[in-house]
């Protein structure tokens, strides 16, 4: 990995900001899954009665992601011994290796296949009534994980405009948080970790952060996070992962609303 970033060699490199850096890293792994789950369940509840629920949820995501990214940026700026290159804020200095290229190609094929399936209307229509039965402790409005994720996708023109901002934001903020900042903290806490271990750690953290999508969502986003981490470590820059991540999210703009399941099913008494 000729373009691999020069990751921090010790937590002391963060200086006075080292405690804050660890707290943010822990939050990304422990706090973010809980916050995401709560916000999504509340969104599902509003979706049945409020036509502006998606737009409101998108705006909340924009505030939360940019806010957390800004906090991490301030913490990094307070650590002068950690250079921009050590958190991926530079131009690429190398090309991905063969293994990383292969993973990107496979991921790209899966993205194309899933997008094609969505466009074909394979998931259109409300989920079966039996699947909407709740389990003990769940909210009455909780959907099966797959359908609850699809409920996030935009239907109207105004929702698509906001979703485009969300997709770009996810590409920029999540790559900065989960690849640039998070891996810098992990490397500082455990110096000398092999690149493969860093990729696995990044995959696990990113997958768990999407726990609200269910097990399938955790696995899918975990694989995505691992591939993007591999690209980052190979190129030494967040640029290519940001572009790939944004493109993967923005593909949903090409899925017509008629091909998506109806999430505005009235609640059962």
Secondary structure, DSSP 8 states (H G I E B T S, - for coil): -TT-----SSGGGGGGGHHHHHHHHHIIIIIHHHHHHHHHHHHHHHHTT-TTHHHHHHHHHHHHHHHHHHHHHHHHHT-TTS-SGGGT-S---S---HHHHHHHHHHHHHHHHHHHHHHTTTT-S---GGGG---TTS-TT---HHHHHHTTS--SHHHHHHHHHHHHHIIIIIHIIIIIIHHHHHHHHSTT--HHHHHHHHHHHHHHHTGGGHHHHHHHHHHHHHHHHHHHHHHSSSHHHHHHHHHHHHGGGGS-GGGS---------
